[in-house]
Amino acid sequence: MQRNPDVLIVGGGVIGCAIAYYLAKAGASVTLLEGGELAGQASGAAAGMLVPSLEEASSAPFRDLCRASQELYPSLVELLQEETGLDLQYRASGLLLVAQTEGRAEELRAVCRGGLELGGRLEWVEGGPLRGLEPALSDTVLGAAYSPAECHLNPGLLTQALARAAGHRGAVLRRGTAVVDFLTAGSRVSGVRTSDGERIAADRVVLAAGPWTRHLARRLGVDIATRPIRGQILAYRSTAVRHILWGEGGYLVPKAGGFLFAGATVEDVGFRPRTTRRGEASLRRTAAAMVPALRRAEVASAWAGLRPGSPDGQPMIGALPGKENVFIATGHFRNGVLLAPITGKIMARLILEGVEGSLERSEG
């Protein structure tokens, strides 16, 4: 076996790389194993919105967790971009939650009257002010809840930057190295066996492999209720949209280079990360219903990713039951990118100090 790292992380998505970054920043020796490429699954397929859905934000504890992570982003992005030279395409484009039915309009007006904040406070806009914000909106859009504060970025580049910054602090990042089994001694895991037959010892192990975390945990005799939820996304060549537009059926996100992402389906179809004609047609209809000009826009590409679902749609972060030195971070569903910084901080504190991370606002 090679020399023990303090922590061995299984999974090279945005969650695994964020944990590696915060652990390495705290001085821990870290090895991260990824069976494919970094950000090769859901992290590279996401639209990169840094805002929860309205329904998810109705839970105050979850909303607080999201806000804590949002507040880490400005300083984290600045630090990562300066250190790695990568432009993470972090943009404060603002958000419009659009209403296309009277029922949705009344719901959003009530949300605005109630003072709900996602990243910033929501304000109801309609008529001329709404068209001034977003001229391409369909005439069928009755109004929108507006927040100018919401941001998005490139999640693949974020994952690469977290990995690179962790590497600068001594973390070992190994691509193309899958974990096929665990080495155990009673209730402890002493290491892993990799796909090339190598044995790697570890003092502590983190399972952060998205929906594949369940397969790993089962090898340790524990069932973790996460499952793959497919999301399909289209990329239009279009500059018609200025803000994040989020309707009842999907969203539009303006991206760098003149692209516009349209997403995302929510499909419980197992481990099938491929696009379908039905899924693409649904995304086209949703996009055109919000912005009619997209009926004529070129679709540059389409792709799919498998997000780690959970029974209640919220992440599972903490110790693996029955294993004294194994931890999990999965089940983030549609919010892995949004919650990556706070998850990394919480996990680093839990692993190194044995306490749950607090939601303090501090630099990345």
Salt bridges, closest charged atoms under 4 A:
GLU55 OE2 - ARG104 NH1 3.38
GLU56 OE2 - ARG334 NH2 3.46
ASP64 OD1 - ARG67 NH1 3.59
GLU71 OE1 - ARG361 NE 2.61
GLU83 OE2 - HIS168 ND1 2.98
GLU83 OE2 - ARG169 NH1 2.71
GLU106 OE1 - ARG109 NH1 3.57
GLU106 OE2 - ARG113 NH2 3.09
GLU107 OE1 - ARG104 NH1 3.10
GLU126 OE1 - ARG109 NH2 3.96
GLU134 OE1 - HIS243 ND1 2.80
ASP181 OD2 - ARG193 NH2 3.84
GLU198 OE1 - ARG174 NH2 2.69
ASP223 OD1 - ARG214 NE 2.80
ASP223 OD1 - ARG218 NE 3.15
GLU267 OE1 - ARG230 NH2 2.86
ASP268 OD2 - ARG227 NE 3.01
GLU298 OE2 - ARG237 NE 3.50
GLU324 OE1 - ARG188 NH1 3.34
GLU353 OE1 - ARG349 NE 3.47
GLU360 OE2 - LYS345 NZ 3.85
